[in-house]
Amino acid sequence: MELGQDQKLLFIGDSITDCGRESDPEGLGDGYVRMIRDYLYVRHPELTLQCHNRGVSGETIMDLKSRWQEDVIALGPNWLTVSIGINDEWKEVSIEEYRRAYEELLTETKDRTGASLILMETTIISENPYDGKNERLKPYNAVIRETAERFNAVLVPQNRQFDDYLRKQHGKVLTLDQVHMNSTGNWLIALNWLKACGLA
């Protein structure tokens, strides 16, 4: 990932991305999007970058479709990060629907904006890596990896990196409720993103 002057970075997804952006004067929320923005601002003071958060709590890939024109195409991002999938598992969006919608949205984005793509695996639905709950996310993450390869996108392997962290850590907590991140969890997401993009 090579950042350029006046580029737009857009992050879209569910509550993991949202993180209270509507009540934040800067519209970024207090999660990983802000942490990435702040890191880039400190690391690259010479660049004028615009960061936009378009996360909405509770959404699935099908919900993204209904607002894609307004929240992605109209903004004309240079870099688009997509983080979606946990609610798709909970709301039983089929793998076929998930794959088809994901590919349709990315095809439209490439055709109409030329944005470079960054696709994030889901995070987790349990902090216990041995209880089997996170296994339910595997089919969705497989689609994300396949889609990233097809579209020559940067892949952020969040799920695998969270699983690895949880198997190594001692007494640390990443979430508020097994799903929504505390500040440590958000830092892990941000660091994984920065590393995948070659920026940290």
Buried (B, 14 or more C-beta within 10 A) or exposed (E): EEBEEEBBBBBBBBBBBBBBBEEBEEBBBBBBBBBBBEBBEEEEEEEEBEBBBBBBBEBBBBBBBEEBEEBBBEBEBBBBBBBBBBBBBEEEBEEEBBBEBBBEBBEBBBEEBEBBBBBBBBBBBBBEBEEEBBEBBEBBBEBBBEBBEEBEBBBBBBBEBBBEBBEEEEEEEBBEEBBBBBEEBBBBBBBBBBEBBEBB
